[in-house]
Amino acid sequence: MWLDKANICNKICAFEISDSAIQKIKARQLKNLVDVIRFDGYKIPFEDNFFDLIICSHVIEHVNTLDFYSDVFLSFRYLKSS
C-alpha cells in the first residue's frame, strides 16, 4: 500500500466488507497497519473526530448516487478538525 511505503501515516486502519480481502490485506504485513476491520458498509465503528485522513478506494462503483453524496458528507464527521 502506498501509504505504508510513503510513511505518510504512522497508523493505518483498513475497513473491508470481504473476509477474503481482509486476509489479503493482513498477508501484506504492512508495517503501519494497526487493524483491518470487517465493515458492513454502513456504520463506521469509531467515534467522531477520530481520523486524520480518510481515503476511499474502490468504493464509488458500489454506492448509488444519492447515498454517495450522503456518505461523503457524513464521513467528514470522523475527521479531526485540525
Secondary structure, DSSP 8 states (H G I E B T S, - for coil): -HHHHHT--SSEEEEES-HHHHHHHHHT--TTEEEEEE--SS---S-TT-BS-----S-GGGS-HHHHHHHHHHHGGGB---
